[in-house]
């Protein structure tokens, strides 16, 4: 039986520098935005993340996408 994967939710995460940890590594803070369309391309998501980061006071480190999918067993 085939397993079908269906995208349930996508969240855009923009990580910015938010200080320094005791060990000297960067401390990061996430700004998350839900409701990313399934049809949005990786290039468009990254461009939106970069654009939003220009509105933030701190330097962007990373743009990430978190995806949640459900698996169902077909007949």
Secondary structure, DSSP 8 states (H G I E B T S, - for coil): --EEEEEEEEEEEEEEEEEE-TTS-EEEEEEEEE---TT--HHHHHHHHHHHHTTSSS-EEEEEEEEEEEEEE--
